Amino acid sequence: MTKSNIVCLDVGEKRIGVAIGDTAVRIAIPFDTIEVDGSEIKAIAEIIVRQNPSVLVVGYPRNQSGEATKQTIFVEDFVKKLKDIAPRIDFQDESLTSVIAEQRLISYKKPYSKADIDAHAAAIILQDYLEHHA
């Protein structure tokens, strides 16, 4: 398999966690957090230009029963704005990734922010994607 970069977004109403990885190494790493302030599409476009991913993975929120929620609709609407800047967009279930990310950060016994949680959640989403698709 040819190596290709992948960018992952954990889309929230206040912040967007970003992780990167590649199909050769298959390890996702937290990359950045983007504030949702009107410039987020431009910031995502810049990351896509720099990283040149083969696919943009977006965390797909659902409730405990696997059903769509208000956040699911928010993410679907947001992704429509990315259609022209992403080579391909795949959704990946994001169930409990923020909880897992915060537990990991707590275990490091160092200070962390909500932005750190978002970037780590994106890395967990991307790791799940890499394990199932790459």
C-alpha positions as a Python dict, from the first residue, in 0.01 Angstrom:
ca = {
    (1, 'M'): (0, 0, 0),
    (2, 'T'): (124, 346, -83),
    (3, 'K'): (171, 582, 208),
    (4, 'S'): (-81, 864, 226),
    (5, 'N'): (-155, 1132, 482),
    (6, 'I'): (-486, 1155, 660),
    (7, 'V'): (-629, 1454, 850),
    (8, 'C'): (-904, 1407, 1107),
    (9, 'L'): (-1145, 1661, 1255),
    (10, 'D'): (-1340, 1641, 1580),
    (11, 'V'): (-1595, 1913, 1503),
    (12, 'G'): (-1749, 2104, 1791),
    (13, 'E'): (-1945, 2425, 1815),
    (14, 'K'): (-1660, 2609, 1992),
    (15, 'R'): (-1347, 2422, 1881),
    (16, 'I'): (-1235, 2170, 1621),
    (17, 'G'): (-975, 1917, 1724),
    (18, 'V'): (-731, 1818, 1448),
    (19, 'A'): (-518, 1505, 1425),
    (20, 'I'): (-289, 1375, 1154),
    (21, 'G'): (-160, 1034, 1062),
    (22, 'D'): (-51, 830, 767),
    (23, 'T'): (-142, 493, 628),
    (24, 'A'): (216, 357, 646),
    (25, 'V'): (282, 411, 1016),
    (26, 'R'): (-87, 394, 1116),
    (27, 'I'): (-38, 611, 1423),
    (28, 'A'): (-259, 915, 1479),
    (29, 'I'): (-119, 1215, 1663),
    (30, 'P'): (-294, 1524, 1801),
    (31, 'F'): (-204, 1813, 1572),
    (32, 'D'): (-394, 2132, 1652),
    (33, 'T'): (-715, 2289, 1772),
    (34, 'I'): (-906, 2544, 1567),
    (35, 'E'): (-1134, 2797, 1731),
    (36, 'V'): (-1477, 2824, 1569),
    (37, 'D'): (-1480, 3199, 1506),
    (38, 'G'): (-1562, 3238, 1137),
    (39, 'S'): (-1212, 3158, 1013),
    (40, 'E'): (-1228, 2782, 1072),
    (41, 'I'): (-1290, 2683, 708),
    (42, 'K'): (-984, 2883, 599),
    (43, 'A'): (-776, 2724, 877),
    (44, 'I'): (-888, 2374, 775),
    (45, 'A'): (-812, 2455, 409),
    (46, 'E'): (-459, 2563, 507),
    (47, 'I'): (-403, 2236, 696),
    (48, 'I'): (-530, 2039, 396),
    (49, 'V'): (-292, 2225, 163),
    (50, 'R'): (6, 2167, 399),
    (51, 'Q'): (-70, 1802, 479),
    (52, 'N'): (-207, 1701, 137),
    (53, 'P'): (-424, 1419, 277),
    (54, 'S'): (-581, 1145, 67),
    (55, 'V'): (-886, 1163, 292),
    (56, 'L'): (-1035, 1395, 553),
    (57, 'V'): (-1187, 1193, 837),
    (58, 'V'): (-1459, 1361, 1042),
    (59, 'G'): (-1584, 1233, 1376),
    (60, 'Y'): (-1951, 1135, 1353),
    (61, 'P'): (-2147, 1193, 1673),
    (62, 'R'): (-2437, 972, 1779),
    (63, 'N'): (-2614, 903, 2104),
    (64, 'Q'): (-2566, 587, 2314),
    (65, 'S'): (-2826, 407, 2099),
    (66, 'G'): (-2642, 495, 1778),
    (67, 'E'): (-2905, 747, 1668),
    (68, 'A'): (-2847, 1093, 1522),
    (69, 'T'): (-2845, 1391, 1759),
    (70, 'K'): (-2849, 1769, 1730),
    (71, 'Q'): (-2467, 1752, 1714),
    (72, 'T'): (-2486, 1499, 1428),
    (73, 'I'): (-2686, 1749, 1222),
    (74, 'F'): (-2440, 2027, 1315),
    (75, 'V'): (-2146, 1815, 1194),
    (76, 'E'): (-2323, 1710, 872),
    (77, 'D'): (-2401, 2075, 792),
    (78, 'F'): (-2042, 2178, 873),
    (79, 'V'): (-1895, 1907, 648),
    (80, 'K'): (-2097, 2039, 353),
    (81, 'K'): (-1873, 2350, 371),
    (82, 'L'): (-1564, 2131, 328),
    (83, 'K'): (-1672, 1945, 11),
    (84, 'D'): (-1472, 2174, -218),
    (85, 'I'): (-1148, 2170, -15),
    (86, 'A'): (-1119, 1805, 88),
    (87, 'P'): (-1013, 1533, -156),
    (88, 'R'): (-1249, 1281, 5),
    (89, 'I'): (-1445, 1291, 332),
    (90, 'D'): (-1513, 984, 545),
    (91, 'F'): (-1706, 977, 869),
    (92, 'Q'): (-1584, 777, 1170),
    (93, 'D'): (-1786, 710, 1484),
    (94, 'E'): (-1668, 933, 1768),
    (95, 'S'): (-1856, 774, 2057),
    (96, 'L'): (-1693, 854, 2392),
    (97, 'T'): (-1371, 982, 2234),
    (98, 'S'): (-1371, 1305, 2436),
    (99, 'V'): (-1417, 1107, 2759),
    (100, 'I'): (-1132, 872, 2667),
    (101, 'A'): (-912, 1166, 2563),
    (102, 'E'): (-968, 1342, 2896),
    (103, 'Q'): (-895, 1021, 3090),
    (104, 'R'): (-566, 985, 2902),
    (105, 'L'): (-471, 1346, 2967),
    (106, 'I'): (-549, 1307, 3338),
    (107, 'S'): (-326, 1000, 3347),
    (108, 'Y'): (-31, 1208, 3221),
    (109, 'K'): (-55, 1412, 3546),
    (110, 'K'): (13, 1739, 3362),
    (111, 'P'): (-212, 2043, 3313),
    (112, 'Y'): (-431, 2031, 3002),
    (113, 'S'): (-699, 2244, 2839),
    (114, 'K'): (-1029, 2176, 2665),
    (115, 'A'): (-839, 2234, 2338),
    (116, 'D'): (-600, 1952, 2434),
    (117, 'I'): (-901, 1722, 2488),
    (118, 'D'): (-1035, 1810, 2141),
    (119, 'A'): (-704, 1743, 1964),
    (120, 'H'): (-659, 1413, 2151),
    (121, 'A'): (-1019, 1312, 2074),
    (122, 'A'): (-945, 1372, 1704),
    (123, 'A'): (-640, 1146, 1736),
    (124, 'I'): (-853, 869, 1892),
    (125, 'I'): (-1108, 902, 1609),
    (126, 'L'): (-829, 886, 1351),
    (127, 'Q'): (-664, 588, 1522),
    (128, 'D'): (-996, 402, 1508),
    (129, 'Y'): (-1024, 492, 1139),
    (130, 'L'): (-669, 376, 1063),
    (131, 'E'): (-728, 44, 1238),
    (132, 'H'): (-1044, -23, 1039),
    (133, 'H'): (-965, 128, 697),
    (134, 'A'): (-594, 171, 635),
}
